[in-house]
């Protein structure tokens, strides 16, 4: 098998079906490419609706529906779909993680395959995400560090310029470039990466799992590249509501803070986690005051500082 496309659905059947429709013309351009939709035990009619769509639209030749017994999160859903294929006799050369809230544009899959074929040292490649109006979103990133947490909390121009090497989401680039990590909304992974470091860490429920995976891959000697010629429309935050236009509408969920803490603790140690927490807690209120002095408003989730404090230091508090 050349490529296995994995889409994890949870209560977003309409988005997933639209994603499959957009994928149909692209996937037939790649010989022996297949797709699997893993449903994370959605409590709605997702399985029935997606299954019917796959059958009625003639996608059964290349797409499989995999209902799962629980909602174990993004990494869990992907792992459950990937593992049987890695253990089969027809192992995929590449696995393409694709969000259900995306629409595949022409060339999205073929450009990533072409890039991976011509760059054997690259273990992971990610495409460009755009909005519905085709404006570009940032989808290539630097690894999180304590100083990046300070910059993100402050969002203060002079500090951001001083700490420009630590800005997690740098300015968009228009040519392929080596980066630290790419968005899991469109991430192609070489089979050898799984052989070397294993699957995604499903102790993350959602968020930071792709960052962790790219860091593990980099430590194993694989390069990660951003390939803007591969483009998807990303309807950001439609699945979780944590990002995109909905981010300021409701408090950030507990699992986001737990994933962030796991990433720092696992990869940098307890001391680095506490330093990152301290810098964020100090920087955030200063950044809010700075915005207020300029008559501007940040689009942060409500009660973010308090949620950050209680989920990091009093996790028993709901």
C-alpha positions in Angstrom: 0.0 0.0 0.0 1.3 3.4 -0.9 -0.7 5.6 1.5 -3.2 5.1 4.3 -5.4 8.1 5.0 -6.7 8.2 8.6 -9.6 10.4 9.7 -10.9 10.3 13.3 -14.5 11.3 13.8 -16.3 12.2 16.9 -19.9 13.6 16.6 -19.0 15.3 13.3 -20.5 13.0 10.6 -21.4 15.8 8.2 -17.9 17.2 8.3 -16.4 13.8 7.9 -18.6 13.0 4.9 -17.7 16.3 3.2 -14.0 15.5 3.9 -14.4 12.1 2.2 -16.1 13.7 -0.8 -13.2 16.1 -1.2 -10.7 13.3 -0.8 -12.3 11.0 -3.4 -10.8 12.6 -6.6 -7.4 13.0 -4.9 -7.0 9.5 -3.5 -7.5 7.8 -6.9 -4.5 9.7 -8.2 -2.3 7.6 -5.8 -2.1 3.9 -6.7 -3.0 1.5 -3.8 -4.1 4.4 -1.5 -6.8 3.6 1.1 -8.6 5.5 3.8 -10.1 4.5 7.2 -12.5 6.6 9.2 -12.1 5.7 12.9 -15.2 6.7 14.9 -14.4 7.4 18.6 -17.7 5.9 19.9 -19.8 8.9 18.9 -23.1 9.0 20.9 -24.9 10.3 17.8 -25.7 8.7 14.4 -22.2 9.1 13.1 -21.5 5.4 12.4 -24.8 5.0 10.5 -24.5 8.2 8.5 -20.8 7.8 7.6 -21.3 4.1 6.8 -24.3 4.9 4.5 -22.3 7.7 2.8 -19.4 5.4 2.1 -21.7 2.8 0.6 -24.0 5.0 -1.3 -21.3 7.2 -2.9 -19.2 4.2 -4.0 -16.3 4.8 -1.7 -16.2 1.2 -0.3 -13.4 0.2 -2.7 -11.0 2.6 -0.9 -12.6 3.6 2.4 -13.3 1.6 5.5 -15.3 2.6 8.6 -13.9 1.5 12.0 -16.2 2.0 15.0 -14.3 2.1 18.2 -15.4 1.0 21.7 -14.6 4.3 23.5 -13.7 7.9 22.9 -10.0 7.7 23.7 -9.1 11.0 22.0 -7.2 11.9 18.8 -4.1 9.8 19.3 -6.1 6.8 20.4 -8.4 7.0 17.4 -5.5 7.3 14.9 -3.5 4.5 16.6 -6.4 2.1 16.5 -6.8 2.7 12.7 -3.0 2.6 12.0 -1.9 -0.4 14.0 -3.8 -3.2 12.1 -2.3 -1.9 8.8 1.3 -1.7 10.2 0.9 -5.3 11.4 -0.5 -6.5 8.0 1.4 -8.0 5.1 0.5 -4.9 3.0 2.0 -2.1 5.1 1.5 1.5 4.0 4.6 3.3 3.0 3.0 6.5 4.3 0.2 7.4 6.7 -1.6 10.6 6.2 -3.4 12.0 9.3 -6.3 14.1 8.1 -8.8 16.0 10.3 -12.5 15.5 9.7 -13.0 19.3 9.6 -10.9 19.7 6.5 -11.6 19.8 2.7 -8.9 18.4 0.5 -7.8 20.6 -2.3 -6.4 19.3 -5.6 -2.8 18.1 -5.2 -3.0 17.9 -1.4 -2.2 14.2 -1.3 -0.1 13.9 -4.4 2.2 16.8 -3.5 3.0 15.3 -0.1 3.7 11.9 -1.6 5.9 13.5 -4.3 7.9 15.4 -1.6 8.4 12.4 0.6 9.5 10.3 -2.4 12.1 12.8 -3.3 13.3 13.5 0.2 14.1 10.1 1.9 15.5 11.7 5.0 12.2 13.3 5.8 10.1 11.4 8.3 7.1 13.8 8.6 5.7 16.3 6.2 2.7 18.6 6.6 0.7 20.7 4.2 -0.7 24.2 4.2 -4.0 25.0 5.9 -6.2 27.7 4.5 -9.5 29.2 5.5 -12.7 29.0 3.4 -11.7 32.4 1.8 -8.3 30.9 0.9 -6.4 33.1 3.4 -3.5 31.2 4.8 -3.4 29.8 8.3 -0.2 29.1 10.3 0.4 25.3 10.2 4.1 24.9 10.7 5.6 25.5 14.2 8.5 25.6 16.6 8.5 23.4 19.7 7.1 24.8 22.9 9.6 25.9 25.6 9.4 28.0 28.8 10.4 31.1 26.8 7.7 30.4 24.2 5.2 30.3 27.0 6.3 33.7 28.2 6.0 35.1 24.7 2.6 33.6 24.1 1.3 34.9 27.5 2.6 38.5 26.9 1.9 38.9 23.2 3.9 42.1 23.5 5.7 43.3 20.4 9.1 44.2 21.8 9.3 41.0 23.8 8.1 38.9 20.8 10.8 40.5 18.6 13.4 39.7 21.3 12.2 36.1 21.6 11.5 35.6 17.9 13.4 32.3 17.9 10.9 31.0 20.5 7.6 32.1 18.8 5.7 28.8 18.4 3.8 30.0 15.3 6.2 32.0 13.1 5.2 33.9 10.0 3.9 31.9 7.1 6.4 30.7 4.5 5.7 30.0 0.8 8.3 27.4 0.1 9.1 24.0 1.6 11.1 24.3 4.7 12.4 22.2 7.6 10.4 22.9 10.7 10.0 21.6 14.2 6.4 20.3 13.9 3.4 20.5 11.7 -0.3 20.4 12.3 -2.0 17.0 12.8 -4.8 18.3 10.6 -2.6 17.3 7.6 0.4 15.2 8.6 2.1 12.6 6.4 4.3 10.1 8.3 6.8 7.6 6.8 6.4 4.0 7.8 10.0 3.9 9.2 9.1 6.6 11.8 6.5 4.2 13.3 9.0 1.4 13.2 11.6 3.5 15.1 9.5 5.3 17.7 6.1 3.6 17.8 2.6 5.1 17.5 1.3 8.4 18.8 1.2 8.7 22.6 -2.5 8.1 23.4 -2.0 9.3 27.0 -2.8 12.7 25.3 -6.5 13.0 24.9 -6.3 15.9 22.4 -3.7 18.6 21.6 0.1 18.4 21.9 0.1 14.8 20.7 1.3 15.7 17.2 3.9 18.0 18.8 5.1 15.2 21.0 5.3 12.8 18.0 7.3 15.2 15.9 9.7 15.8 18.8 10.2 12.1 19.3 10.7 11.7 15.6 13.3 14.5 15.5 15.2 12.9 18.4 15.2 9.6 16.4 16.9 11.4 13.5 14.0 12.2 11.2 13.4 15.6 9.6 10.0 17.3 9.6 9.1 19.6 6.7 6.3 22.0 5.8 5.1 21.6 2.2 2.8 24.6 1.3 2.1 23.2 -2.2 -0.1 20.6 -0.4 -3.2 22.6 0.7 -6.4 21.8 2.7 -9.2 24.0 3.8 -9.3 23.7 7.6 -12.6 24.6 9.3 -10.6 25.3 12.4 -12.1 24.3 15.8 -15.3 22.7 14.4 -14.5 19.5 16.1 -13.4 20.8 19.5 -14.2 24.5 19.7 -10.8 25.1 21.3 -9.3 26.9 18.3 -10.6 29.1 15.5 -13.5 31.6 15.8 -15.1 29.7 18.7 -12.0 29.9 21.0 -13.3 32.9 23.0 -16.8 31.5 23.4 -16.2 29.1 26.2 -13.6 28.1 28.7 -10.7 26.0 27.5 -11.3 22.3 28.4 -9.4 20.5 31.2 -7.8 18.1 28.7 -6.0 20.9 27.0 -4.1 21.8 30.2 -3.5 18.2 31.0 -2.0 17.6 27.5 0.2 20.7 27.8 1.5 19.6 31.2 2.2 16.1 29.9 4.2 17.5 27.0 6.5 19.6 29.2 6.9 17.0 31.9 7.5 14.1 29.6 9.9 15.9 27.2 11.7 18.4 29.4 11.2 17.4 32.9 9.3 18.6 36.0 11.5 21.7 36.5 10.9 22.9 33.0 7.2 22.5 33.4 7.2 24.6 36.6 9.3 27.3 34.9 6.9 27.3 31.9 3.9 27.6 34.2 5.5 30.4 36.3 6.4 32.4 33.2 3.0 32.1 31.7 1.2 33.0 35.0 3.3 36.1 35.3 3.2 37.1 31.7 -0.5 36.6 31.0 -1.9 39.4 33.3 0.8 41.8 32.1 -0.1 41.1 28.5 -3.8 41.7 29.3 -3.0 45.0 30.9 -0.9 46.0 27.9 -3.8 45.2 25.5 -6.2 47.1 27.7 -3.9 50.2 27.7 -4.0 50.2 23.9 -7.8 49.8 23.8 -7.6 46.4 22.4 -9.1 43.1 23.4 -7.5 39.6 23.3 -9.6 36.7 21.9 -8.7 34.5 24.8 -11.2 31.9 26.3 -13.0 33.2 29.4 -11.4 32.7 32.9 -8.2 31.4 31.2 -5.8 32.5 33.9 -7.9 31.0 36.7 -8.3 27.7 34.7 -4.6 27.6 34.1 -3.9 28.0 37.8 -6.4 25.5 39.1 -5.8 22.8 36.4 -2.1 22.9 37.0 -2.0 23.3 40.7 -5.3 22.1 42.0 -6.3 19.4 39.5 -9.0 18.0 41.8 -11.0 21.2 41.4 -13.5 20.9 38.5 
